[in-house]
Amino acid sequence: MGCTDNFKGIVYAILSSSTFGFAPFFTLMLIGGGLSSFEVLFYRWGVASLALGCFGLAVRQNFRIGWRDLGTVCLLGTARAMTSLSLVIAYQNIATGVASSIHFLYPLAVACGMALFFRERISWQVVVAILVSLLGAVLLSAGDLNAGGRHALVGIGAACLSVVCYSTYIIGVRKTRAARIDSAALTFYVTAFGALLFGCCGLLFDGGIRLVTGWKMWLCVLGIALPATAISNITLVQAIKYIGPTTTSLFGAMEPLTAMVIGILAFGEPFTWMTAAGMVLVIAAVSWVVLNNASGSGVRRRAGAAGDR
């Protein structure tokens, strides 16, 4: 893999995790506005799939996939949808910072899954970077476990389920037939499947999906559907294809960092020494991996040039 591919993958990974960090803010705004969890997720995935579909048609994207790929897309769509649902449940029962901190265990889950099931060799630098970024996420998310919550065990269980589902999705994008599907097409089908799934759940458990009214609510819908879902997911798929699941998951450290900045600016949350330390650790871990990838690509380039001579 060349230096350009590494750079592209890193940029996509940072963009994906940064935009995904907006999800807790818009989710809680919509729930606070009276929508149920299934309604929030239906609008999130429905509007995202509609936007991706329109964009694809505008650029003449080929959305054709084989019948054998359909099963893979449905499984990946289920894993991604369950990630969103479990996180919404977690946000409603424990502090969002704590939920984000638990969710950020997924880089470790991805690394372990790749090592156990696909015999991927993970460098000690990546392991250290994951642990450092995990510590940073914990410091960023430090807070009262039950802040605004009702059932702590339910929230913790839901956050842990999100780790399993999200790591399964990330590995599946690279190690299944999905790796051969165009990123835009795959993201469209995954989001459309999620919208269909949550629409059915809304009909079964809520008696239907209510129409969102009011420009503020629609701004929140667009916020959670476009940057936090459409952009986040398509750049995630691109990042996985360029730099692999393990390195991509490491850059998820930007998620709690984004959530922290939003909390300070939008909700007036305090900026403590723990927040500052967490931010420094996250940036240090991400920077280390970026520099390590850059130096590794440089060494491989020089070795290739020497071999040509």
RAZIDA-V351599 format. One record per backbone hydrogen bond with DSSP energy under -1.0 kcal/mol. NH is the residue of the N-H (numbers start at 1). CO is the residue of the C=O. Records with the same first field share a line. If there is no record, write none. Layout:
NH->CO + CO
This chain:
6->2
7->3
8->4
9->5
10->6
11->7
12->8
13->9
14->10
15->11
16->12
17->13
18->14
19->15
20->16
21->17
22->19
23->20
26->22
27->23
28->24
29->25
30->26
31->27
32->28
34->31
35->30
40->36
41->37
42->38
43->39
44->40
45->41
46->42
47->43
48->44
49->45
50->46
51->47
52->48
53->49
54->50
55->51
56->52
57->53
58->54
59->55
61->56
73->69
74->70
75->71
76->72
77->73
78->74
79->75
80->76
81->77
82->78
83->79
84->80
85->81
86->82
87->83
88->84
89->85
90->86
91->87
92->88
93->90
94->90
95->145
99->95
100->96
101->97
102->98
103->99
104->100
105->102
106->103
109->105
110->106
111->107
112->108
113->109
114->110
115->111
116->112
117->113
118->114
120->114
127->123
128->124
129->125
130->126
131->127
132->128
133->129
134->130
135->131
136->132
137->133
138->134
139->135
140->136
141->137
147->144
149->146
155->151
156->152
157->153
158->154
159->155
160->156
161->157
162->158
163->159
164->160
165->161
166->162
167->163
168->164
169->165
170->166
171->167
172->168
173->169
175->171
176->172
179->176
180->177
181->178
186->182
187->183
188->184
189->185
190->186
191->187
192->188
193->189
194->190
195->191
196->192
197->193
198->194
199->195
200->196
201->197
202->198
203->199
204->200
205->201
206->202
208->202
218->214
219->215
220->216
221->217
222->218
223->219
224->220
225->221
226->222
228->223
230->225
231->226
232->227
233->229
234->230
235->231
236->232
237->233
238->234
239->235
240->236
241->237
242->238
243->239
244->240
248->244
249->245
250->246
251->247
252->249
253->250
254->251
255->252
257->253
258->254
259->255
260->256
261->257
262->258
263->259
264->260
265->261
266->262
267->263
269->263
276->272
277->273
278->274
279->275
280->276
281->277
282->278
283->279
284->280
285->281
286->282
287->283
288->284
289->285
290->286
291->287
292->288
293->289
294->290
295->291
296->292
297->293
298->294
299->295
300->296
301->297
302->298
303->299
304->300
305->301
306->302
307->303
308->304
309->305
